[in-house]
Amino acid sequence: MAGPAFRAAATRVRVPATSANLGPGFDSFGLALGLYDDVVVRVADAGLHIDIAGEGADSLPRDEKHLVVRALRTAFDLLGGQPRGLEVVCANRIPHGRGLGSSSAAICAGILAARAVTIGGPAVLDDTALLELATEIEGHPDNVAACLLGGFTLAWTEGGAARAVRMAPVESLVPVVFVPATPLLTETARALLPRTVPLVDAAANAARAALLVEALTRRPELLLPATEDRLHQEYRAPAMPQTLALVNRLRAEGVPAVVSGAGPTVLALTDAGAADKVSRFAGEDWAANRLDLDTAGASVLPLAGGQ
C-alpha cells in the first residue's frame, strides 16, 4: 500500500501560549494568550535537520527527542507514513517550564504541521482527532485545547476521548503574566497534590468554576471571587512559595490573580485601565508582561516573503 504524498513547499505554523486551570478550573479550563512560537516544517529528501532560535536554543535536543519532532512523527504515523526527511525550524518565544503551555504549543505545532504538509491530511486527521492526539501526547486536555482553539476553553474527557468547547472571553480582559527567572517542572508541582480533598473544598471549587465561566465571558467584575481555588494552588506552595505570595498579594489588592498552569508564573486578569498599575507589582524577581488574548488558536500561516 502506497504511503501518503507530501507537499514540496514548507509549512509555517503559529501556536499561542496558554494558561490552564485559571484558579478553580483544575485540568479543565484554559486561556490562549498572545505570545507565540512559530514552527516551519519542510519535507526533505533524507535526514532530520532542526534549527532553534529563542527559548531553549541552548538546551533543547536537535534530534528525534525534540518534542515538535516527536509530535510530527506521531501524527505522520496516523496520516499513513513517515516522510523520507524533515527540516524543522523553531522560533520560540513562550518561556519553558513556567506554566505557560510551552510543551502543549510544541505538540500542537508538530501535529498541525504534519497534517498541513500531508496532501489530504485534514480528511484523515480532522480537528476532533487533532485534539484527541494532542491530549494523548500531553496527558491532559486543558492547555492543548486552548492552544488549538484559542479563546477561553473548557475541556474534558468522555469515554476516554478528549473533548472541548471554546467560548469568547470578554473583550475588555487584559492578561498580565508575571514570569520568574527560575523554571519549575510540572511533574514537581503535580507531585505535591493530594489524592483526595475535603468535600467542602470540592464543592467550593465547583461553584467557583461555574462562576468563572460567567465572569470570563460576560461579567468580569466577578473575576475576583470566581478565581478562588481550594484544590491545587495552596498544595503546590512548598515548590513555589514566592508564586503563592505574589498571588495572595495581588488578590489582597483586589486583583484577580492565579497560578498559571502548574506555575511558577502568576496570571492576573485585568482590564486596560488597570494593567499598567498591576504590572508594578512585579518587583525585581518577576518580569511582568501585558499580553493580548489569542482568539485564533493554532494556525497555518503563509511563509514570510510569500515563499
N, C-alpha and C positions, 0 to 999 in steps of 0.2 A: 504494500500500500504506500502510495506516494505521500511524502511529508508535506507540510504547509509551504506556501510560497511567501516570500518576504519582499517588502518594498526596498528599492535600492536607495532611496533618499533617507537621510537622517530624520529622526522624530524628536521634537522637543516637548518635554512635559514639565509643567509647573505645579508644585504641590504646596499647600499652606501649612504653617504651624497650627497647632491645636492646643486647647486647654480642656482637659477632661475633668469629670466629677463636678466641678463648679459648686463645691460645698456638699450639699446633700445628695447629689445625683451620682453616687458612687458607682463606677463601672458602667454608667449608662448615658450620662449627659456629656455633650461635647460642644465646643465653640471654635469655629475656624477663624484664625487671625491673619491679618495682612502682613505676614512675614513669610518669605518663600524660598524654597530650594528649587533649582532648575536642573533637569537632567536631560542630556541629549544622548540618544542611542542610535547607532547605525549598525546594520548587519554587514559584516566584513567577510572576506574570503576564508580567513582562518584566524585562530588565536583569540586572545582576550586582552584588550588594552583599556586601562582605566586611568583617567585623569581627574584629579580632585583639586578644587580651589575653595578657599574659605574654611569653614568649620571642619575640623577633622583632617585637614590636608596633611598634617604631620603625623597622624596616628592611625588613620583608617587603613585597612588592608587594601592592596591593589591586586586582588586575586579572587578566586571563587568564593572566598569568605565574606566579601563585601556584601552588605545587606541588600543593596539595589540589585546586584548580580544574582543573589540567591532568590530574590523575588522574581526577577526576569526568568531564571531557569524554571522555577516552579510554574509560572504562567505558561511558558513555552511548552512544557510537558502537557498541560491541559489543552493547548492550542494545536497539538499534533506532532510536535517535534522541535528539536533544537536547531538553531542556525549554525552554519559552519564556523562563524567567528562573530565577535562583538566588539564594538568600540563604544565606551561609556564615558561621558564627560559630566561631572557633577560640580555645580556651583552651589555650595552650601551656605546658607545664611541662618538657618534655625540652630540655636545652641544645642549641643549634645549633653544628655544627662541632666537636663534642667527642668523636666516636666512640661516641655512644650511640643511633644509629639514628634521628635526627630526620627525615631525608628519607624513610626507609622507613616511619616512622609516618605521615607526611603522605600518602604514596602509598597505604598500606593504608587509611587513613581515607577517602580520596576514593573508591576503588573499592568499598569496603564500603558506604559511604553511598549511592553511585549504585545499587547493587544493591537496597539496602533501600527506597529511595523509588520504585523502579520496580515496578509491580504485575507479579508473575510473574518478577521479577528472578532469584531463586535457581534457577529452572528453566533460565534462559538462561545464567547465569554461576555455575556451581557452585563448590565450594571448590577443586577442582583448577584450574579456569580462573582463579580469583582469584589463586592462587599464580603461575601462568604469566604473567598480566597484570602483576602487581606486579613480577615479575622482569624482564619486558620493559622496564618503565619505569625500574626502578632499575639494571639492568645485571648484577646477580648476586643469587643467592637467599638468602644466609645471613641477613641482617637481616630481610628481608621474611618468610621462613619462620618465624622466631621471633616476629615481630610478629603474624602471622596465627594461629599455632597455640599460642603460649605454651609455657612449659616450656623444655626443652633440645631443640634441633632439629639434625638432620643433613640438609643439603640438597645436591643435586647436579643436573646436567642430563643428560638421557637423550634422544637423538635431537633435541637442540635444545630440549627442553621441561624446565622446572624440576620437580623432584620433592623431596619432603621427608618425613621421618618425625619424629614427636615422641616424646620419652622423658621420663619423670618424674625430675627431679633429686632427690637425697636430701633429705628434709625438714629435716635439720639445717643445710643450706647457707645461709649468710648472705652476700650480696654487699655489699661496701663499695666505693664508687666515689670516686676522688679526681679532682675536676674542676678544671682550671686556669682562670684568668680569660681566657686568650687562646685563640681557636679555631684550628683547623688544617684547611685544605681537604683532603678525601680525595684529590683529584687530586694535590696536592703530595706527600702521603705515598706514594701509589701510584707516582708517577713515579720514586721512588728505588729501586724494586725491580729486581733484575737479571732479565734474560731467561732465564738458566739458573743453576742452583745445583749444587754438588758432589753427586755421588751419595750420598756418606756422609751429607750433611745431609738429603737427601730420605728416605733410609732411616730415619734417626733420627726424623724428624718422623712418618713413617708409624707407627712403633712407639709414639711418644708419643700420637698421635691415637687409636689403638686403646685405649691405656691410659686415656686421658681419658674415654672412654665408660664404662668400668668405674668410674673414680674418681667421676665426677659422679652416677652412678646407684646405686652400691652401696657403694663403698669410698672415702670421702672422705680417708682417711689417705694415699691415693696421689696426692693432688692436686698436691703439690709436684713430684715427678718428672714427672707426667703433663702439666703445663703448660709444660714446657721447649719452646723453639722455636728453630729454626735457619733458617727460611725467610723471615721478613719483619721481625721486630722490630728486630734489630740494623741491618739495612739502612736502616731508617727513622730511626735515631738522629740523623743530622745535622739533620733537620727538627724534632726534639723531644728534645734531649739531657736536659732535666730529667725528662721522662717515663721514659726508659730508666734514668736514675739512680735514680728512685724505685722502679721495678720491681726493679732489682738490689738496692737497699737492703732492700726488703721480703723478697725471696727469701733474702737472706743471713741474715735473722732467722727463716727457716723458714716464711714466709707465702707461699702460692701466689698469685702476682701476675702479671698480664699487661697488655699494652697493649689497651685496649678498642677493638675495630674498628681503624680506621686511626689512632686516637689523637686528641688527646693525653691523654684520660682514662686513668687506671690502674684496673683492676679487681682487687680482692683477693677471694679466695674463702675465707671463714672460717666459723666457727660462732658461736652466740650467746655462748659464753663468751669468745671472742677478739675479737669485733667492736669493742668499745669500745677495747681496747688497740691494735688495728690502726689505728683511726681517729686515734690520737695521732701517727702518722707524717706527718700532713698538713702541719704547719708553716704558715707564713704564705702560701705560694704556692698552696695547694690547699684546696678545700672538700671535706671528707670527708662522704659521705652513706651511712648504713647503709640498705639497701633490702630489701624483701621480694622473693621470687621471684614472678613472674606466672605463673599456671597456666591462665588463661582465654584469653589471646590477644586479638586484636581482637574487640570485642563491640558489638552494637547494644543500647543501654540505654534505659529509659524516660526521658523528659524530667523534669527537676526540677519538682516540683509537680504531676506527673501530667498535664501538658499533652499 
